[in-house]
Amino acid sequence: MDIGTRWKAFEFRWAMESEWSSAMKLVWKTFLKFEGKDYTQEGIRHFFDFITDDKLFVMFLKGEYQMMVALDRGHIIGVGSIRNRNQLSLLFVEEAYHHMGVGSTILKRLCEYLKTEEGERSMFLQAAPYAVEFYRKQGFRTMRSELDVAGIRVTPMEKMF
């Protein structure tokens, strides 16, 4: 699968080291706008600590935390990442690009990568309340009811390939 190909006017490809900071800024801004309102202050702090932890960046540099970006004329408009072999870690799209297929395309390409390149049979994720319905539409099923993990509300979901 050629992840670097274009879809509509957008480019989808693996992130470069120089894009890490911009990608995490998009994640933080989008999280605050759409998900932060559903979390406690503790949960918001935990999320911020997660995306700003140097360990995560080092994992990315080592290829242990894979991140795909969507770009519109060189500007990052979406981010998706995988950790722990087959767990979707982050999936965020800039607000102006919601409902344009950016998130679903990133997700589809990450699933295809896991299936064809890594031999995985499923993808697992912890969906924020805002995103549960989106993931259902993408073929994910709820594995358990919503949990509260250190102030972060999530619904465990999985998709079999």
C-alpha positions in Angstrom: 0.0 0.0 0.0 1.3 3.4 -0.9 0.6 5.6 2.1 2.1 8.6 0.5 -0.5 8.9 -2.2 -3.0 11.8 -2.4 -6.7 11.5 -1.6 -8.8 14.3 -3.1 -6.7 17.5 -2.5 -5.1 16.0 0.7 -1.8 14.1 1.2 -1.6 11.2 3.6 1.8 9.8 4.7 3.9 8.9 7.6 5.0 11.8 9.7 8.5 13.2 9.6 10.5 14.1 12.7 10.2 17.8 11.9 6.4 17.5 12.0 6.1 16.2 15.6 5.6 19.5 17.3 3.1 20.8 14.8 1.2 17.5 15.0 1.0 17.6 18.8 -0.2 21.2 18.7 -3.0 20.2 16.4 -3.9 17.3 18.7 -3.9 19.5 21.8 -6.0 22.3 20.2 -8.5 19.8 18.8 -8.7 17.8 22.1 -9.5 21.0 24.1 -12.2 22.0 21.6 -14.0 18.7 21.3 -13.0 16.4 24.1 -11.7 18.4 27.0 -15.3 19.4 28.1 -16.0 15.7 28.8 -13.0 15.2 31.0 -12.1 16.3 34.5 -9.1 18.6 35.1 -7.1 15.5 36.1 -8.0 13.9 32.8 -7.0 17.0 30.8 -3.7 17.2 32.7 -3.0 13.4 32.0 -3.7 13.9 28.3 -1.4 16.9 28.1 1.3 15.0 30.0 0.9 12.1 27.5 1.3 14.1 24.4 4.2 16.2 25.7 6.1 13.4 27.3 9.6 13.1 25.8 9.4 9.3 26.0 6.6 9.4 23.4 8.7 11.4 21.1 11.7 9.0 21.6 9.4 6.1 20.8 8.3 7.9 17.6 12.0 8.4 16.6 12.7 4.7 17.1 9.7 3.7 15.0 7.8 2.3 18.0 5.1 4.9 17.9 4.0 5.3 14.3 2.2 8.5 13.2 0.5 9.3 10.0 -0.4 12.8 9.0 -2.9 14.3 6.6 -1.8 17.5 4.9 -3.5 20.2 2.8 -0.8 22.1 0.8 1.8 21.2 3.3 -0.2 22.1 6.4 -1.0 19.3 8.9 -4.7 18.9 9.1 -5.0 15.4 10.7 -2.9 13.0 12.8 -3.3 9.3 13.6 -0.9 7.2 15.5 -0.4 3.5 16.6 1.2 2.1 19.7 1.5 -1.3 21.4 1.4 -3.1 18.1 -2.3 -2.5 17.1 -3.7 0.2 19.4 -4.9 3.5 17.9 -3.4 6.1 20.1 -4.4 9.4 18.7 -6.8 10.4 15.8 -7.4 14.1 15.5 -8.5 16.3 12.6 -8.4 20.1 12.6 -11.9 21.5 13.0 -12.1 23.1 9.6 -11.6 19.7 8.0 -14.2 17.7 9.9 -16.7 15.7 7.8 -14.4 15.7 4.8 -13.2 12.1 5.1 -9.8 13.0 6.6 -10.2 11.0 9.9 -11.8 8.0 8.2 -9.0 8.0 5.5 -6.3 8.1 8.1 -8.0 5.3 10.1 -8.5 3.2 7.0 -4.9 3.5 6.0 -3.7 2.7 9.5 -5.9 -0.4 9.6 -4.7 -1.5 6.1 -1.1 -1.0 7.2 -1.6 -3.1 10.4 -3.3 -5.9 8.3 -0.9 -6.1 5.3 2.4 -4.9 6.7 2.3 -6.0 10.3 0.0 -9.1 10.0 -2.4 -7.9 12.7 -5.9 -9.1 12.8 -7.5 -6.2 14.6 -7.2 -2.7 15.9 -8.0 -1.7 19.4 -8.8 1.8 20.7 -10.1 3.7 23.7 -12.7 6.1 22.3 -13.5 9.4 23.9 -17.2 10.1 24.3 -17.1 12.6 21.3 -15.7 9.9 19.0 -17.7 6.7 19.9 -20.3 7.1 17.1 -17.5 8.0 14.5 -15.8 4.7 15.3 -19.0 2.7 15.2 -19.5 4.0 11.6 -16.0 2.9 10.8 -16.8 -0.7 11.8 -15.6 -0.8 15.4 -17.6 -2.5 18.1 -17.8 -1.7 21.8 -16.0 -4.2 23.9 -17.1 -2.7 27.3 -19.1 0.1 28.6 -17.4 3.5 29.2 -14.6 3.6 31.8 -13.1 6.5 33.7 -9.3 6.2 33.8 -7.6 8.9 35.8 -10.3 11.4 34.8 -10.3 10.3 31.1 -13.6 8.8 29.9 -13.1 6.1 27.3 -15.0 3.3 25.7 -12.9 0.3 24.7 -13.6 -0.6 21.0 -12.2 -3.0 18.5 -12.3 -3.7 14.8 -11.4 -7.1 13.3 -9.8 -7.2 9.9 
